[in-house]
Amino acid sequence: MKQQTFSDFEYAHRRKTTKREEFLDSMETIIPWKDWVEMIRPYYPQGKRGRKPIEIETMLRMYLMQNWFNLSDVAMEDAIYDSYAMRKFMRLDFISQQVPDATTLLHFRHLMESHLLGEKIFHDVTRRLESAGLMMHGGTIVDATIIAAPSSTKNQTGERDPEMHQTKKGNQWYFGMKVHTGVCAGSGYVHTVTGTAANVHDINETHKLIRPDDEVAYGDSGYNGVESRKEFTEDPHLSTIEFRSNVRPSKIKTNKNYPGIQWDRAIEQRKSSVRSKVEHPFLIVKRFFGYAKVVYRGISKNLNRFNILFASANLLNCIRAKRTKEFCMG
């Protein structure tokens, strides 16, 4: 057991625990630290030459907080010095060690991106949810959201990010990328994440979001006609999927003032009640974690971050459902 410092004794007498500290304490409990450290170890410097590297778990904790609080490398370093909750989560004692600097965090982030470790962490979370019986099978909800990117050309190259593109939604144009997700229709946990440029239509990624044992798929009106695409008609499994996509409101011919039962509207409402589960992870990523705009250039770097964020969103939903014990046992 780690010895308490004078700061720990002082903060132990507070009357209130902040939401940030409550969040970090809950993540401390649910994350399988040893397994994630061993996942990173094969790619981490061994320290046979030069300065001894910082412990993997220390860097992993710092990297996760950077994603959760949407901070830059320099801002993350400063925040740990300012925040007791963050220092506590990092398990740092300033008497014996200091906060890793921004450059060290930058190198660790590049290591995570180059070896697709964000995707491996995401798959580890989904595997544990399935092992614990918390993620159901048989149905998937598909959806996509636009993540805006800076359209300014005031940079070293004098041009916009070549991997990002613009698209029109409603009467407004957006420049950036799209994040496509497949969500369990029963539990609401995200099981698949892909990323494309913003001008790629949602239905182009649909076949990648369906699981091998799915029988039903839900989507909004943008997915109408997806079952007639080549990826589905020529695949033995995908061709059997029953798509329950919402129809466009203009296609419903029943008058709103009709006094009888409006079956068309009732069916669409049932579809929407199931499909709404796909919006919850997007809400957590965009609002709770604050990642509504891309931070890095290129789709792969941002997709690595989205894998971490959606894995964290699954963990947060598991915590809110009070299923931490089942997840840890799985």
C-alpha positions in Angstrom: 0.0 0.0 0.0 1.3 3.4 -1.0 2.2 5.7 1.9 0.1 8.8 2.1 1.6 12.3 1.8 0.7 15.5 3.6 -1.4 16.5 0.6 -3.4 13.2 0.8 -4.1 13.8 4.5 -5.2 17.4 3.7 -7.5 16.5 0.8 -9.0 13.6 2.8 -10.8 16.1 5.0 -12.7 17.8 2.2 -16.4 17.9 2.4 -17.0 17.4 -1.3 -15.5 15.1 -4.0 -15.4 16.7 -7.4 -17.0 15.1 -10.4 -13.6 14.8 -12.0 -12.3 12.8 -9.1 -15.4 10.6 -9.0 -14.9 9.9 -12.7 -11.2 9.1 -12.4 -11.9 6.8 -9.3 -14.5 4.9 -11.3 -12.1 4.4 -14.2 -9.4 3.4 -11.8 -11.5 0.5 -10.7 -12.8 -0.8 -14.0 -9.8 -0.6 -16.3 -7.7 -3.8 -16.5 -4.3 -2.0 -16.0 -2.1 -5.1 -16.0 -3.5 -6.5 -19.3 -3.3 -3.1 -21.1 0.3 -2.6 -19.9 1.3 -6.0 -21.3 -0.5 -5.2 -24.5 1.8 -2.1 -24.9 5.0 -3.7 -23.6 6.2 -5.4 -26.9 6.2 -2.0 -28.6 7.6 0.1 -25.7 11.4 0.9 -25.4 13.2 -1.6 -23.3 15.7 0.9 -21.9 18.8 -1.2 -22.8 20.6 2.0 -23.8 20.3 5.6 -22.7 17.9 6.9 -20.1 15.6 4.5 -18.3 12.1 4.8 -19.8 9.1 5.9 -17.7 6.9 3.1 -16.5 4.3 2.1 -19.1 1.3 2.4 -16.7 2.3 6.0 -15.8 2.3 7.0 -19.5 -0.9 5.1 -20.2 -2.7 6.9 -17.3 -1.4 10.2 -18.6 -2.4 9.4 -22.2 -5.9 8.3 -21.2 -6.5 11.5 -19.3 -5.4 13.5 -22.3 -8.1 11.8 -24.3 -10.8 12.1 -21.6 -10.2 15.8 -21.0 -9.3 16.7 -24.6 -6.0 18.4 -23.7 -2.9 19.0 -25.7 0.5 17.5 -24.7 1.6 20.7 -23.0 -1.8 21.4 -21.4 -1.9 17.8 -20.0 1.5 18.2 -18.3 0.4 21.5 -16.7 -3.0 20.1 -15.7 -1.4 17.3 -13.6 0.6 19.9 -11.7 -2.5 21.9 -11.0 -5.0 19.1 -10.2 -4.8 16.9 -7.2 -7.3 14.4 -8.7 -5.1 14.0 -11.8 -1.9 13.6 -9.7 -3.7 11.0 -7.6 -4.8 9.1 -10.7 -1.2 9.2 -12.0 0.0 7.8 -8.7 2.7 10.5 -8.6 4.7 11.5 -5.5 6.6 14.7 -6.3 9.2 13.8 -3.6 10.5 11.0 -5.8 9.3 11.6 -9.3 7.9 14.4 -11.6 5.2 14.6 -14.3 6.4 13.2 -17.7 7.0 16.2 -20.0 5.0 17.0 -23.1 7.6 15.6 -25.4 7.5 12.2 -23.7 3.7 12.1 -23.9 4.0 13.0 -27.6 6.3 10.0 -28.3 4.0 7.7 -26.3 1.0 9.0 -28.3 2.8 8.3 -31.6 3.6 4.8 -30.4 -0.1 4.2 -29.7 -1.0 5.5 -33.1 1.7 3.7 -35.2 0.9 0.2 -33.7 -2.9 0.7 -33.7 -3.0 0.1 -29.9 -6.2 2.2 -29.6 -8.0 -0.3 -31.7 -6.6 -3.2 -29.7 -7.8 -1.5 -26.4 -11.2 -1.0 -27.9 -11.5 -4.7 -29.0 -10.3 -5.7 -25.5 -13.2 -3.8 -23.9 -15.8 -5.3 -26.3 -14.4 -8.8 -25.7 -14.7 -8.3 -21.9 -18.3 -7.0 -22.3 -19.2 -10.1 -24.3 -17.4 -12.5 -21.9 -19.4 -10.9 -19.0 -22.7 -11.3 -20.9 -23.2 -7.6 -21.0 -23.2 -7.2 -24.8 -26.1 -8.9 -26.6 -26.0 -10.4 -30.1 -28.4 -10.6 -33.0 -29.1 -6.9 -33.7 -27.0 -3.9 -34.6 -27.7 -0.2 -34.9 -25.6 1.7 -37.5 -25.0 5.4 -37.7 -22.4 8.0 -38.5 -21.6 11.5 -37.4 -19.6 14.3 -38.9 -16.5 15.5 -37.0 -15.5 19.0 -38.2 -11.8 19.8 -39.1 -10.1 23.1 -39.4 -10.7 24.5 -42.9 -8.1 27.2 -42.6 -5.0 27.1 -44.8 -2.9 29.2 -42.5 -0.3 26.4 -41.8 3.1 25.3 -42.9 1.9 23.6 -46.1 -0.7 26.3 -46.9 -3.4 23.8 -47.6 -6.2 22.0 -45.8 -5.9 18.4 -44.6 -5.9 16.3 -47.8 -7.6 13.4 -46.1 -10.5 15.5 -45.0 -13.3 16.5 -47.3 -16.4 18.6 -47.3 -20.1 17.4 -47.4 -23.5 19.0 -47.3 -26.0 18.2 -44.5 -29.2 20.0 -44.7 -28.4 23.5 -46.0 -25.0 23.6 -44.4 -21.6 22.5 -45.6 -19.1 20.7 -43.3 -15.4 20.0 -43.7 -13.9 17.1 -41.9 -14.3 13.3 -41.4 -17.1 10.8 -40.5 -17.1 8.3 -37.7 -19.2 5.2 -38.4 -20.3 3.0 -35.5 -22.1 -0.3 -35.0 -23.9 -0.4 -31.7 -25.5 -3.4 -30.0 -29.3 -3.0 -30.3 -29.9 -4.6 -27.0 -27.3 -3.1 -24.6 -26.2 0.1 -26.5 -22.5 -0.7 -26.3 -20.4 0.1 -29.3 -18.8 -2.9 -31.0 -17.4 -1.5 -34.2 -15.8 1.8 -35.2 -14.6 3.0 -38.6 -13.5 6.4 -40.0 -13.8 7.9 -43.5 -13.7 11.3 -45.1 -16.9 13.4 -44.6 -18.0 13.0 -48.3 -18.2 9.2 -48.0 -21.9 8.1 -47.8 -23.0 6.3 -44.7 -24.1 3.2 -46.6 -20.6 2.6 -48.0 -19.4 1.5 -44.5 -22.5 -0.4 -43.4 -21.2 -3.9 -44.3 -18.2 -3.3 -42.0 -20.5 -2.6 -39.0 -22.5 -5.8 -39.1 -21.4 -8.7 -36.9 -21.3 -12.3 -38.2 -24.2 -13.3 -36.0 -26.5 -10.3 -36.5 -29.9 -10.9 -38.0 -31.4 -7.4 -37.8 -30.0 -4.0 -38.4 -31.4 -0.6 -37.6 -30.6 2.7 -39.2 -32.0 6.1 -40.1 -33.5 7.0 -43.5 -30.0 7.5 -45.0 -29.6 3.7 -45.0 -32.6 3.0 -47.2 -31.7 0.7 -50.0 -28.5 -0.5 -48.5 -29.6 -4.2 -48.8 -29.6 -3.9 -52.6 -25.9 -3.0 -52.7 -23.3 -5.4 -54.1 -21.6 -5.9 -50.7 -24.9 -7.3 -49.4 -26.4 -9.2 -52.3 -23.2 -11.2 -52.9 -22.5 -12.0 -49.3 -24.2 -15.2 -47.9 -24.7 -13.7 -44.5 -25.3 -10.0 -45.2 -27.9 -10.9 -47.8 -30.1 -12.4 -45.0 -30.0 -9.3 -42.8 -33.3 -7.7 -42.1 -33.0 -3.9 -42.3 -35.4 -1.9 -40.3 -34.5 1.6 -41.5 -36.7 4.6 -40.9 -38.5 5.9 -43.9 -38.5 9.6 -44.7 -41.4 11.6 -43.1 -42.5 12.6 -46.6 -43.2 8.9 -47.5 -45.8 8.6 -44.7 -49.1 9.3 -46.4 -51.4 9.1 -43.4 -52.7 12.5 -42.4 -51.7 13.6 -38.9 -55.3 14.5 -38.1 -56.6 11.0 -39.0 -58.6 9.8 -35.9 -57.8 6.1 -36.2 -54.6 4.2 -35.3 -51.7 5.5 -37.5 -49.8 2.3 -37.9 -47.2 3.8 -40.2 -46.2 6.4 -37.6 -46.4 3.9 -34.7 -44.0 1.5 -36.5 -41.5 4.3 -37.3 -41.7 5.4 -33.6 -40.8 1.9 -32.5 -37.8 1.8 -34.9 -36.7 5.2 -33.6 -36.9 4.1 -30.0 -34.5 1.3 -30.7 -32.2 3.4 -33.0 -31.9 6.1 -30.4 -29.4 4.0 -28.5 -26.8 4.8 -31.1 -26.9 8.5 -30.1 -25.7 7.9 -26.5 -22.1 7.0 -27.3 -21.8 10.0 -29.7 -23.2 12.2 -26.9 -20.5 11.0 -24.5 -17.6 11.4 -27.0 -18.7 14.8 -28.2 -20.0 16.4 -25.0 -18.7 14.5 -22.0 -15.2 14.0 -23.5 -15.4 17.2 -25.6 -14.1 15.8 -28.8 -16.5 17.5 -31.3 -13.6 18.7 -33.6 -10.6 16.8 -34.9 -7.3 17.5 -33.2 -4.8 15.8 -35.5 -4.2 15.8 -39.2 -5.1 12.6 -41.0 -7.9 10.1 -40.5 -5.8 7.3 -38.9 -4.6 9.4 -36.0 -8.1 10.7 -35.2 -9.5 7.2 -35.6 -7.0 5.9 -33.0 -8.3 8.5 -30.6 -11.9 7.6 -31.4 -11.2 3.9 -30.6 -9.9 5.0 -27.2 -12.9 7.3 -26.6 -15.6 4.8 -27.6 -13.9 2.2 -25.5 -14.0 4.7 -22.6 -17.7 5.4 -23.4 -18.4 1.7 -23.1 -16.7 1.6 -19.8 -18.6 4.7 -18.6 -21.9 3.2 -19.6 -20.9 0.0 -17.8 -20.2 2.0 -14.7 -23.5 4.0 -14.9 -25.3 0.6 -15.2 -23.5 -0.5 -12.0 -22.0 -3.5 -13.9 -18.4 -2.9 -12.9 -18.1 -6.1 -11.0 -19.4 -8.3 -13.9 -17.1 -6.5 -16.3 -14.0 -7.1 -14.1 -14.9 -10.8 -13.7 -15.4 -11.2 -17.5 
